[in-house]
Amino acid sequence: MAEPRLRAIEAGGRVVDDPTEEELHDLLSEMNLWHRYVILERCDLEPRSQHYMQAYLNDDMSYQVEYRAGGPDQHYQTHISTPHELDRPKPVADLMMDWAHDRPGWRETTQWVPLRV
């Protein structure tokens, strides 16, 4: 079996290889204050495990979204507030899939700032 291009990992440990947009949306919609994050990795880029986007659910139900493009000097973050409704994770799921498939304009959908750790 071929190596997956994408891998989604949620806080509870579930892994989904090559998730569809619907599967990623479902993972994000299942986030809660005990399972706060979902990571989407690009498995086809080097160095391995250094190309990912992750969403973290804050206490106020907003999202801290980060992406890393190869190393600590290429690590960025943004904050996304969403309405408290059934489709709350849609903007985050769309952003993550746009990033994963390198669709034009994904960086311009929000303001990214460098993350310094």
Backbone bond lengths (Angstrom), bond angles and torsions (degrees), N, CA, C in turn:
res aa  C-N    CA-C-N  psi(-1)  N-CA   C-N-CA  omega(-1)  CA-C   N-CA-C  phi
1 M - - - 1.444 - - 1.519 109.40 -
2 A 1.307 116.51 140.26 1.462 121.63 -176.98 1.529 111.05 -73.35
3 E 1.297 114.65 151.00 1.461 121.80 175.76 1.529 108.99 -64.26
4 P 1.344 117.98 137.38 1.463 118.97 179.51 1.524 111.19 -68.43
5 R 1.320 116.33 152.25 1.459 121.94 174.93 1.519 110.15 -82.29
6 L 1.335 116.25 -37.04 1.459 122.97 179.15 1.518 109.75 -124.30
7 R 1.316 115.30 151.01 1.465 120.71 175.29 1.522 107.70 -142.36
8 A 1.325 115.57 124.56 1.465 121.58 175.81 1.522 108.47 -102.78
9 I 1.326 115.71 134.84 1.461 121.98 -179.62 1.520 107.28 -130.33
10 E 1.336 116.83 126.83 1.454 118.91 178.77 1.521 109.87 -107.41
11 A 1.317 115.98 164.31 1.458 121.96 -172.24 1.517 113.55 -57.21
12 G 1.310 118.42 -29.95 1.459 121.36 179.30 1.515 113.83 -77.63
13 G 1.338 116.99 -5.35 1.454 121.22 177.11 1.513 115.13 103.30
14 R 1.315 117.51 -7.01 1.471 119.63 179.10 1.520 109.69 -67.79
15 V 1.324 115.75 138.02 1.461 123.05 179.74 1.528 108.08 -121.96
16 V 1.344 115.31 134.23 1.461 120.88 176.65 1.524 107.23 -126.12
17 D 1.325 117.14 115.42 1.461 120.96 177.82 1.522 109.64 -82.85
18 D 1.332 115.23 138.47 1.465 123.29 -179.77 1.529 111.87 46.58
19 P 1.343 116.87 57.63 1.462 119.09 -177.54 1.531 111.77 -64.99
20 T 1.324 114.90 144.50 1.456 120.30 171.71 1.529 107.61 -77.24
21 E 1.326 115.80 170.15 1.468 119.12 176.88 1.523 109.97 -60.01
22 E 1.309 117.50 -39.62 1.463 121.24 179.63 1.531 111.09 -65.30
23 E 1.325 117.33 -42.86 1.468 119.94 179.06 1.522 111.58 -63.75
24 L 1.332 117.32 -40.99 1.459 119.71 177.83 1.530 110.16 -64.94
25 H 1.305 117.18 -44.13 1.463 121.29 177.54 1.529 110.08 -57.30
26 D 1.322 117.42 -43.57 1.465 121.31 179.41 1.526 111.28 -62.23
27 L 1.325 117.26 -43.15 1.466 120.05 178.07 1.526 110.73 -60.58
28 L 1.318 116.54 -43.36 1.464 120.51 179.81 1.528 111.38 -67.64
29 S 1.318 117.53 -37.56 1.457 120.08 -178.76 1.528 111.92 -70.62
30 E 1.322 116.91 -20.86 1.467 121.22 178.40 1.527 112.71 -86.86
31 M 1.322 117.97 -3.07 1.460 120.24 178.08 1.522 109.49 -64.72
32 N 1.332 115.33 145.26 1.456 121.15 176.67 1.517 108.15 -151.73
33 L 1.312 117.85 -173.57 1.459 120.38 -174.99 1.525 113.49 -71.93
34 W 1.339 118.12 -6.16 1.465 121.79 173.97 1.521 111.56 -103.65
35 H 1.304 116.62 -28.58 1.468 122.87 176.61 1.523 106.70 -120.34
36 R 1.320 115.85 85.39 1.456 122.45 -165.88 1.519 116.13 -90.37
37 Y 1.308 119.47 -10.39 1.470 116.36 -174.22 1.523 112.65 -137.42
38 V 1.334 112.39 157.15 1.462 123.12 170.31 1.522 106.10 -135.94
39 I 1.319 116.12 131.44 1.463 122.74 178.34 1.520 108.07 -113.12
40 L 1.314 116.26 134.31 1.464 121.76 174.95 1.518 107.27 -117.64
41 E 1.325 116.37 114.11 1.469 122.13 -177.46 1.517 110.54 -101.12
42 R 1.333 114.89 145.59 1.470 121.44 167.58 1.521 106.16 -94.13
43 C 1.311 117.07 109.39 1.466 122.30 -177.51 1.526 112.75 -82.54
44 D 1.329 116.72 -9.82 1.460 120.76 -175.22 1.528 113.31 -96.03
45 L 1.329 117.28 4.26 1.462 120.57 -178.26 1.519 110.84 -115.35
46 E 1.299 115.49 149.60 1.474 122.33 177.98 1.518 108.93 -109.02
47 P 1.319 118.38 147.58 1.457 126.64 -4.71 1.525 111.66 -72.08
48 R 1.329 114.55 145.62 1.469 121.06 -179.23 1.523 110.06 -56.97
49 S 1.288 116.43 147.75 1.470 127.09 178.22 1.529 113.43 63.76
50 Q 1.326 117.49 14.06 1.464 121.19 178.54 1.524 112.25 -115.50
51 H 1.329 116.78 9.73 1.463 122.42 177.80 1.528 106.91 -128.68
52 Y 1.319 115.42 98.65 1.456 119.14 -177.18 1.523 110.94 -153.83
53 M 1.320 114.36 164.05 1.452 122.29 170.43 1.520 105.54 -130.10
54 Q 1.317 115.60 136.80 1.455 118.64 179.12 1.518 110.63 -133.14
55 A 1.319 114.84 147.61 1.457 122.32 176.37 1.520 107.78 -116.25
56 Y 1.331 115.86 132.61 1.456 123.01 178.41 1.522 107.82 -120.91
57 L 1.317 116.87 130.06 1.455 121.92 -178.86 1.521 109.69 -87.37
58 N 1.322 116.21 117.79 1.466 121.92 178.71 1.524 110.76 -79.25
59 D 1.331 116.16 166.66 1.464 121.30 179.15 1.525 112.60 -57.74
60 D 1.331 117.89 -33.00 1.469 121.27 -179.19 1.529 112.33 -86.36
61 M 1.333 116.69 10.33 1.466 124.69 178.41 1.527 113.34 71.61
62 S 1.316 117.49 13.76 1.462 121.31 169.43 1.525 106.98 -86.77
63 Y 1.325 115.54 174.04 1.461 120.37 -176.82 1.520 111.23 -119.46
64 Q 1.306 115.75 137.74 1.452 123.88 166.16 1.522 104.04 -98.60
65 V 1.325 117.52 117.94 1.462 121.41 -178.75 1.522 107.59 -115.35
66 E 1.314 115.51 133.40 1.470 121.92 179.11 1.517 109.10 -127.57
67 Y 1.328 114.52 149.56 1.461 117.81 167.65 1.512 108.42 -135.80
68 R 1.307 114.05 149.08 1.466 122.13 179.77 1.515 107.16 -127.41
69 A 1.317 115.71 133.00 1.466 121.26 -175.31 1.520 111.07 -121.00
70 G 1.325 116.84 49.01 1.449 119.70 172.04 1.509 117.08 118.76
71 G 1.305 120.18 -19.93 1.454 120.62 -179.95 1.518 111.35 -176.95
72 P 1.325 117.06 174.45 1.463 120.89 -175.52 1.532 114.08 -62.46
73 D 1.326 117.52 -25.20 1.463 120.03 178.30 1.528 111.86 -81.46
74 Q 1.320 117.12 -1.64 1.467 122.71 178.83 1.529 109.58 -126.21
75 H 1.325 115.23 48.71 1.462 122.34 -177.04 1.528 107.11 -121.39
76 Y 1.336 116.99 122.71 1.464 122.24 -172.93 1.525 110.31 -129.86
77 Q 1.324 115.06 157.83 1.457 120.12 179.93 1.524 111.29 -139.49
78 T 1.317 114.57 158.86 1.456 122.12 174.11 1.516 107.80 -150.52
79 H 1.311 115.69 166.95 1.457 122.36 178.99 1.526 107.41 -120.59
80 I 1.328 116.16 132.30 1.465 120.50 179.87 1.520 108.68 -125.52
81 S 1.319 115.48 115.86 1.463 121.41 173.55 1.513 107.45 -93.57
82 T 1.309 116.04 135.49 1.458 119.97 179.95 1.517 109.11 -130.42
83 P 1.319 117.01 153.39 1.461 119.65 177.43 1.525 110.85 -64.56
84 H 1.313 115.61 150.58 1.466 120.59 177.47 1.520 108.15 -81.57
85 E 1.297 115.26 86.72 1.459 121.39 -179.59 1.513 108.66 -145.78
86 L 1.289 115.88 174.44 1.457 121.59 -175.40 1.528 112.32 -58.34
87 D 1.311 116.91 -38.28 1.466 120.25 -176.27 1.524 112.29 -97.09
88 R 1.310 117.42 31.27 1.458 123.44 -177.07 1.533 113.21 -53.33
89 P 1.332 120.46 -40.99 1.466 118.73 -175.88 1.529 115.53 -80.16
90 K 1.322 118.95 -1.88 1.464 120.45 -175.32 1.526 113.98 -54.64
91 P 1.355 119.85 -47.89 1.474 117.93 179.63 1.531 113.01 -61.22
92 V 1.316 116.60 -34.81 1.470 120.61 179.66 1.530 109.64 -72.31
93 A 1.317 117.27 -43.94 1.471 120.66 178.68 1.524 110.69 -61.84
94 D 1.342 116.57 -43.16 1.469 119.87 178.22 1.528 110.98 -61.44
95 L 1.325 117.14 -44.91 1.466 121.28 179.73 1.526 110.78 -61.43
96 M 1.328 116.65 -44.72 1.465 119.80 -178.33 1.528 111.50 -65.32
97 M 1.297 117.71 -40.28 1.472 119.95 178.93 1.526 111.22 -71.08
98 D 1.329 117.11 -37.21 1.462 119.42 176.15 1.526 110.16 -61.67
99 W 1.339 116.82 -42.78 1.467 121.06 176.57 1.536 110.12 -62.42
100 A 1.323 116.46 -48.23 1.469 121.26 -175.27 1.524 112.46 -59.81
101 H 1.324 116.46 -33.62 1.465 121.09 -178.34 1.526 111.95 -103.29
102 D 1.340 115.46 10.81 1.464 122.55 177.13 1.535 111.80 49.71
103 R 1.314 114.71 45.32 1.469 120.34 178.68 1.525 109.62 -74.60
104 P 1.314 117.90 143.34 1.468 121.06 -178.89 1.524 111.79 -58.33
105 G 1.330 115.50 139.62 1.452 122.15 172.05 1.511 116.82 87.65
106 W 1.334 119.72 -0.36 1.461 118.85 -176.38 1.532 112.16 -63.42
107 R 1.324 117.95 -34.54 1.471 120.09 -179.96 1.532 112.15 -67.55
108 E 1.323 116.40 -27.98 1.455 120.87 -175.76 1.528 113.19 -84.28
109 T 1.327 118.78 -5.08 1.462 120.34 -177.87 1.522 112.96 -74.45
110 T 1.322 117.15 -15.80 1.461 121.97 -179.88 1.526 108.51 -154.02
111 Q 1.319 116.51 168.88 1.474 120.49 179.49 1.527 109.18 -93.20
112 W 1.315 115.63 118.85 1.458 122.63 179.50 1.511 109.75 -97.81
113 V 1.330 116.41 138.23 1.468 121.18 175.46 1.516 107.57 -125.30
114 P 1.335 117.09 147.08 1.468 119.41 178.41 1.526 111.16 -60.70
115 L 1.303 115.88 140.29 1.473 122.08 176.55 1.514 107.39 -100.07
116 R 1.284 115.68 121.48 1.470 121.42 179.47 1.519 108.40 -112.42
117 V 1.326 114.76 121.64 1.475 119.63 178.97 1.496 110.69 -115.36
